[in-house]
Amino acid sequence: MAIIRVKNLLIRTYIGFNPEELINKQDVIINLEIDAEIPEGALEKDEPDGIYDYKKVTKRIINMVQEGRFKLLEVLTRNILDLIMEDEAVKWARVEVDKPHALRFAESVSLQMERKK
């Protein structure tokens, strides 16, 4: 098993349902853990043939989050997880999304979801 981790992906989006949240983008911090199949041939040849493209999925996540509007952290997190799980090579994934300064005396609020095929 090999876990790919993308750590502290910082993106601005519309997140929340309070009046000011509907008109002002806020930061979210995304952490991903992805267990994807690694073909033996790729390991033997040191070539990317058939390897899971974490750069491609990260770009798709960035685009979806930047262009989207989300009232609930739960929906944003689930949408990211759904996008990751579309790839047949992915066996398991965990997504955590932090919303900094969501609560007055807390550094952030985060939500974590995971799924297994």
C-alpha positions in Angstrom: 0.0 0.0 0.0 1.2 3.5 -0.9 -0.6 6.6 0.4 -0.3 9.8 -1.6 -0.7 12.9 0.6 -1.4 16.4 -0.5 -1.0 18.7 2.5 -2.3 22.1 3.3 -3.8 23.0 -0.1 -4.9 26.6 0.4 -7.9 27.8 -1.7 -10.3 30.7 -1.6 -14.0 30.0 -2.1 -17.5 31.0 -1.1 -18.2 28.8 2.0 -21.0 29.4 4.5 -24.5 30.8 4.6 -24.2 34.0 6.7 -24.8 37.2 4.7 -21.1 38.2 4.6 -20.0 34.6 3.7 -22.3 34.7 0.6 -20.5 37.8 -0.8 -16.9 37.3 0.4 -14.5 34.4 -0.5 -12.8 32.7 2.5 -9.8 30.5 2.8 -10.2 26.7 3.1 -7.3 24.3 3.8 -7.5 20.9 2.2 -5.6 17.8 3.1 -5.9 14.6 1.0 -4.8 11.0 1.6 -5.2 8.7 -1.4 -4.4 5.0 -1.8 -4.1 4.4 -5.5 -2.9 1.4 -7.4 0.7 1.6 -8.5 1.5 -0.6 -11.5 4.6 -2.8 -11.0 5.9 -1.7 -14.4 6.1 1.9 -13.3 8.1 1.0 -10.3 10.5 -1.2 -12.3 11.1 1.2 -15.1 10.9 4.5 -13.1 8.4 5.8 -15.6 5.0 7.4 -15.0 3.1 5.0 -17.3 -0.2 4.1 -15.6 0.7 6.0 -12.4 -2.0 7.9 -10.5 -1.7 11.6 -11.5 -2.0 13.5 -8.3 -1.2 16.8 -10.0 -4.2 16.4 -12.4 -6.6 15.6 -9.6 -5.3 18.5 -7.5 -5.9 20.9 -10.4 -9.4 19.6 -10.7 -10.0 20.1 -7.0 -8.6 23.6 -7.1 -10.9 24.5 -10.0 -14.0 23.0 -8.5 -13.4 24.7 -5.1 -12.5 28.2 -6.6 -15.5 28.2 -8.9 -18.0 26.8 -6.5 -20.3 28.1 -3.8 -20.9 26.0 -0.8 -23.1 26.6 2.2 -21.9 23.6 4.1 -18.4 22.3 4.8 -19.9 18.8 4.6 -21.0 19.3 1.0 -17.6 20.8 0.0 -15.8 17.9 1.6 -18.0 15.3 0.0 -17.7 16.8 -3.4 -13.9 16.7 -3.2 -14.1 13.0 -2.1 -16.5 12.2 -4.9 -14.1 13.8 -7.4 -11.1 11.7 -6.1 -13.1 8.5 -6.1 -14.0 8.8 -9.8 -10.6 7.4 -10.7 -10.6 3.6 -11.0 -7.0 3.4 -9.6 -8.2 4.9 -6.2 -8.9 2.2 -3.6 -9.4 4.5 -0.6 -9.3 8.2 0.1 -9.6 10.6 3.1 -10.3 14.3 2.7 -10.1 16.9 5.5 -11.2 20.5 4.9 -10.5 23.2 7.4 -12.3 26.5 7.6 -10.0 28.9 9.5 -11.5 31.3 12.0 -15.0 29.8 11.6 -15.5 30.0 15.4 -14.5 32.9 17.5 -12.0 31.3 19.8 -10.8 28.4 17.6 -8.1 28.4 15.0 -10.4 26.5 12.6 -13.2 24.0 12.2 -12.5 21.0 10.1 -14.5 18.1 8.6 -13.1 14.8 7.6 -14.6 12.1 5.3 -13.2 8.9 3.9 -14.4 6.3 1.5 -13.2 2.8 0.4 -14.1 0.9 -2.7 
